Amino acid sequence: IYFSRGGDSEIYRERERLGRVVAREVMKAIDGDLENTVVGFIPNTAELAYYGLVKGLEDELDKMKKDRIMKLGSNPKPEDVAKILSMRLRAEKVTMKDAKIRTFIQEDSGREFL
């Protein structure tokens, strides 16, 4: 997701909402496999939608944890519950915006190096 002019508060909230909206689609695309997924973004303006996406994926992860805990039954082992509760979304800044990344954003042909 790439945007321009993210300075005003309305645009900020809109971009964060957009990130939250795509969270469910991302979960489908990765088949719910957050344990083997790292979420990242291209700075700077996509960062706002990224934060919304991270929040949305954290909400999805909470639902997943709840479902897994409920499936353990009425007397689960503490270590099983602890393992489920320890699940975290892996979210990293995977690149810095420089001249190569600016070209990557502008031209489809230069995206293969990532």
PyRosetta script that sets phi, psi and omega in degrees:
from pyrosetta import init, pose_from_sequence

init()
pose = pose_from_sequence("IYFSRGGDSEIYRERERLGRVVAREVMKAIDGDLENTVVGFIPNTAELAYYGLVKGLEDELDKMKKDRIMKLGSNPKPEDVAKILSMRLRAEKVTMKDAKIRTFIQEDSGREFL")
pose.set_psi(1, 125.2)
pose.set_omega(1, 179.6)
pose.set_phi(2, -128.1)
pose.set_psi(2, 133.0)
pose.set_omega(2, -178.4)
pose.set_phi(3, -132.5)
pose.set_psi(3, 170.5)
pose.set_omega(3, 170.9)
pose.set_phi(4, -128.7)
pose.set_psi(4, 161.6)
pose.set_omega(4, 176.6)
pose.set_phi(5, 51.8)
pose.set_psi(5, 74.4)
pose.set_omega(5, 180.0)
pose.set_phi(6, -97.7)
pose.set_psi(6, 23.7)
pose.set_omega(6, -171.1)
pose.set_phi(7, -78.5)
pose.set_psi(7, -27.5)
pose.set_omega(7, -175.1)
pose.set_phi(8, -94.2)
pose.set_psi(8, 157.8)
pose.set_omega(8, -171.4)
pose.set_phi(9, -65.5)
pose.set_psi(9, -33.9)
pose.set_omega(9, 179.3)
pose.set_phi(10, -66.1)
pose.set_psi(10, -43.0)
pose.set_omega(10, 177.5)
pose.set_phi(11, -65.0)
pose.set_psi(11, -39.7)
pose.set_omega(11, 178.0)
pose.set_phi(12, -56.8)
pose.set_psi(12, -51.9)
pose.set_omega(12, -178.8)
pose.set_phi(13, -63.5)
pose.set_psi(13, -38.6)
pose.set_omega(13, 179.0)
pose.set_phi(14, -62.7)
pose.set_psi(14, -42.9)
pose.set_omega(14, 179.8)
pose.set_phi(15, -67.9)
pose.set_psi(15, -39.9)
pose.set_omega(15, 177.5)
pose.set_phi(16, -63.7)
pose.set_psi(16, -41.7)
pose.set_omega(16, 177.3)
pose.set_phi(17, -60.9)
pose.set_psi(17, -41.5)
pose.set_omega(17, 178.6)
pose.set_phi(18, -58.5)
pose.set_psi(18, -43.6)
pose.set_omega(18, 177.4)
pose.set_phi(19, -60.3)
pose.set_psi(19, -42.2)
pose.set_omega(19, 178.0)
pose.set_phi(20, -63.5)
pose.set_psi(20, -39.9)
pose.set_omega(20, -178.1)
pose.set_phi(21, -62.8)
pose.set_psi(21, -39.0)
pose.set_omega(21, -177.6)
pose.set_phi(22, -80.4)
pose.set_psi(22, -7.7)
pose.set_omega(22, -178.1)
pose.set_phi(23, -57.7)
pose.set_psi(23, -44.0)
pose.set_omega(23, -178.9)
pose.set_phi(24, -64.6)
pose.set_psi(24, -38.5)
pose.set_omega(24, 177.5)
pose.set_phi(25, -66.9)
pose.set_psi(25, -37.6)
pose.set_omega(25, 176.7)
pose.set_phi(26, -63.5)
pose.set_psi(26, -42.7)
pose.set_omega(26, 178.3)
pose.set_phi(27, -58.3)
pose.set_psi(27, -41.0)
pose.set_omega(27, 177.6)
pose.set_phi(28, -64.6)
pose.set_psi(28, -44.4)
pose.set_omega(28, -176.6)
pose.set_phi(29, -63.5)
pose.set_psi(29, -32.7)
pose.set_omega(29, 179.9)
pose.set_phi(30, -98.6)
pose.set_psi(30, 8.2)
pose.set_omega(30, 179.2)
pose.set_phi(31, 55.1)
pose.set_psi(31, 37.6)
pose.set_omega(31, 177.1)
pose.set_phi(32, 70.5)
pose.set_psi(32, 8.8)
pose.set_omega(32, -174.2)
pose.set_phi(33, -87.9)
pose.set_psi(33, 72.4)
pose.set_omega(33, 179.2)
pose.set_phi(34, -73.3)
pose.set_psi(34, -21.0)
pose.set_omega(34, 179.9)
pose.set_phi(35, -66.3)
pose.set_psi(35, -28.4)
pose.set_omega(35, -178.2)
pose.set_phi(36, -114.7)
pose.set_psi(36, 24.1)
pose.set_omega(36, -177.4)
pose.set_phi(37, -122.7)
pose.set_psi(37, 135.8)
pose.set_omega(37, 172.3)
pose.set_phi(38, -116.2)
pose.set_psi(38, 128.7)
pose.set_omega(38, -179.3)
pose.set_phi(39, -100.8)
pose.set_psi(39, 133.2)
pose.set_omega(39, 179.6)
pose.set_phi(40, -143.6)
pose.set_psi(40, -178.1)
pose.set_omega(40, -177.8)
pose.set_phi(41, -152.3)
pose.set_psi(41, 162.8)
pose.set_omega(41, 172.4)
pose.set_phi(42, -97.1)
pose.set_psi(42, 119.6)
pose.set_omega(42, -179.3)
pose.set_phi(43, -67.6)
pose.set_psi(43, 158.9)
pose.set_omega(43, 9.5)
pose.set_phi(44, -111.8)
pose.set_psi(44, -43.0)
pose.set_omega(44, -172.0)
pose.set_phi(45, -75.4)
pose.set_psi(45, -25.1)
pose.set_omega(45, 176.9)
pose.set_phi(46, -71.3)
pose.set_psi(46, -13.0)
pose.set_omega(46, -177.0)
pose.set_phi(47, -58.6)
pose.set_psi(47, -38.7)
pose.set_omega(47, -178.5)
pose.set_phi(48, -65.2)
pose.set_psi(48, -46.0)
pose.set_omega(48, 177.5)
pose.set_phi(49, -65.7)
pose.set_psi(49, -34.0)
pose.set_omega(49, 177.0)
pose.set_phi(50, -59.6)
pose.set_psi(50, -44.6)
pose.set_omega(50, 178.7)
pose.set_phi(51, -61.1)
pose.set_psi(51, -40.6)
pose.set_omega(51, 175.5)
pose.set_phi(52, -63.8)
pose.set_psi(52, -40.9)
pose.set_omega(52, 177.8)
pose.set_phi(53, -61.0)
pose.set_psi(53, -45.5)
pose.set_omega(53, 179.8)
pose.set_phi(54, -60.7)
pose.set_psi(54, -45.2)
pose.set_omega(54, 179.1)
pose.set_phi(55, -62.3)
pose.set_psi(55, -41.7)
pose.set_omega(55, 177.7)
pose.set_phi(56, -63.7)
pose.set_psi(56, -41.8)
pose.set_omega(56, 178.2)
pose.set_phi(57, -68.1)
pose.set_psi(57, -34.7)
pose.set_omega(57, 175.0)
pose.set_phi(58, -63.7)
pose.set_psi(58, -38.6)
pose.set_omega(58, 175.7)
pose.set_phi(59, -62.8)
pose.set_psi(59, -43.1)
pose.set_omega(59, 178.1)
pose.set_phi(60, -64.0)
pose.set_psi(60, -39.4)
pose.set_omega(60, 178.4)
pose.set_phi(61, -63.9)
pose.set_psi(61, -40.8)
pose.set_omega(61, 177.1)
pose.set_phi(62, -60.1)
pose.set_psi(62, -41.2)
pose.set_omega(62, 177.3)
pose.set_phi(63, -62.7)
pose.set_psi(63, -42.2)
pose.set_omega(63, 179.8)
pose.set_phi(64, -62.4)
pose.set_psi(64, -44.1)
pose.set_omega(64, 178.9)
pose.set_phi(65, -60.6)
pose.set_psi(65, -46.3)
pose.set_omega(65, -179.9)
pose.set_phi(66, -58.2)
pose.set_psi(66, -47.0)
pose.set_omega(66, -179.9)
pose.set_phi(67, -60.7)
pose.set_psi(67, -43.9)
pose.set_omega(67, -179.3)
pose.set_phi(68, -65.9)
pose.set_psi(68, -39.1)
pose.set_omega(68, 178.4)
pose.set_phi(69, -66.4)
pose.set_psi(69, -42.7)
pose.set_omega(69, 179.7)
pose.set_phi(70, -61.8)
pose.set_psi(70, -33.9)
pose.set_omega(70, 179.9)
pose.set_phi(71, -71.9)
pose.set_psi(71, -13.7)
pose.set_omega(71, 179.3)
pose.set_phi(72, -73.5)
pose.set_psi(72, -15.3)
pose.set_omega(72, 178.3)
pose.set_phi(73, 93.4)
pose.set_psi(73, -170.1)
pose.set_omega(73, -172.0)
pose.set_phi(74, -81.3)
pose.set_psi(74, -15.7)
pose.set_omega(74, -178.7)
pose.set_phi(75, -135.1)
pose.set_psi(75, 66.1)
pose.set_omega(75, -176.0)
pose.set_phi(76, -73.1)
pose.set_psi(76, 154.7)
pose.set_omega(76, 174.9)
pose.set_phi(77, -72.0)
pose.set_psi(77, 136.2)
pose.set_omega(77, 180.0)
pose.set_phi(78, -55.3)
pose.set_psi(78, -37.2)
pose.set_omega(78, -179.7)
pose.set_phi(79, -67.9)
pose.set_psi(79, -30.3)
pose.set_omega(79, 176.4)
pose.set_phi(80, -69.1)
pose.set_psi(80, -42.2)
pose.set_omega(80, 177.8)
pose.set_phi(81, -65.7)
pose.set_psi(81, -43.6)
pose.set_omega(81, -179.7)
pose.set_phi(82, -61.0)
pose.set_psi(82, -39.5)
pose.set_omega(82, 179.6)
pose.set_phi(83, -63.1)
pose.set_psi(83, -43.0)
pose.set_omega(83, 179.0)
pose.set_phi(84, -65.7)
pose.set_psi(84, -45.5)
pose.set_omega(84, -178.4)
pose.set_phi(85, -66.6)
pose.set_psi(85, -22.8)
pose.set_omega(85, -179.0)
pose.set_phi(86, -80.1)
pose.set_psi(86, -7.7)
pose.set_omega(86, 179.4)
pose.set_phi(87, -62.4)
pose.set_psi(87, 132.7)
pose.set_omega(87, -179.4)
pose.set_phi(88, -133.6)
pose.set_psi(88, 149.8)
pose.set_omega(88, 172.7)
pose.set_phi(89, -75.4)
pose.set_psi(89, 133.4)
pose.set_omega(89, 176.8)
pose.set_phi(90, -94.2)
pose.set_psi(90, 107.9)
pose.set_omega(90, -178.4)
pose.set_phi(91, -124.8)
pose.set_psi(91, 122.2)
pose.set_omega(91, -174.9)
pose.set_phi(92, -135.5)
pose.set_psi(92, 151.5)
pose.set_omega(92, 168.3)
pose.set_phi(93, -85.1)
pose.set_psi(93, 111.5)
pose.set_omega(93, -170.2)
pose.set_phi(94, -96.0)
pose.set_psi(94, -9.1)
pose.set_omega(94, 179.7)
pose.set_phi(95, -156.2)
pose.set_psi(95, 158.8)
pose.set_omega(95, 174.6)
pose.set_phi(96, -105.7)
pose.set_psi(96, 147.0)
pose.set_omega(96, -179.5)
pose.set_phi(97, -81.5)
pose.set_psi(97, 115.3)
pose.set_omega(97, 177.5)
pose.set_phi(98, -136.5)
pose.set_psi(98, -169.3)
pose.set_omega(98, -177.2)
pose.set_phi(99, -60.0)
pose.set_psi(99, -38.3)
pose.set_omega(99, -180.0)
pose.set_phi(100, -65.9)
pose.set_psi(100, -42.4)
pose.set_omega(100, 179.8)
pose.set_phi(101, -67.6)
pose.set_psi(101, -38.8)
pose.set_omega(101, 177.0)
pose.set_phi(102, -59.4)
pose.set_psi(102, -40.9)
pose.set_omega(102, 177.1)
pose.set_phi(103, -66.0)
pose.set_psi(103, -41.6)
pose.set_omega(103, 177.9)
pose.set_phi(104, -55.8)
pose.set_psi(104, -43.4)
pose.set_omega(104, -178.8)
pose.set_phi(105, -66.2)
pose.set_psi(105, -37.3)
pose.set_omega(105, -174.2)
pose.set_phi(106, -83.6)
pose.set_psi(106, -31.8)
pose.set_omega(106, -171.2)
pose.set_phi(107, -125.9)
pose.set_psi(107, 125.5)
pose.set_omega(107, 178.0)
pose.set_phi(108, -59.6)
pose.set_psi(108, -36.5)
pose.set_omega(108, -173.5)
pose.set_phi(109, -65.4)
pose.set_psi(109, -23.7)
pose.set_omega(109, -176.9)
pose.set_phi(110, -92.1)
pose.set_psi(110, 5.8)
pose.set_omega(110, -173.0)
pose.set_phi(111, -84.0)
pose.set_psi(111, -10.7)
pose.set_omega(111, -174.9)
pose.set_phi(112, -67.1)
pose.set_psi(112, -25.8)
pose.set_omega(112, -176.2)
pose.set_phi(113, -68.1)
pose.set_psi(113, -16.2)
pose.set_omega(113, 176.7)
pose.set_phi(114, -85.0)
pose.dump_pdb("model.pdb")
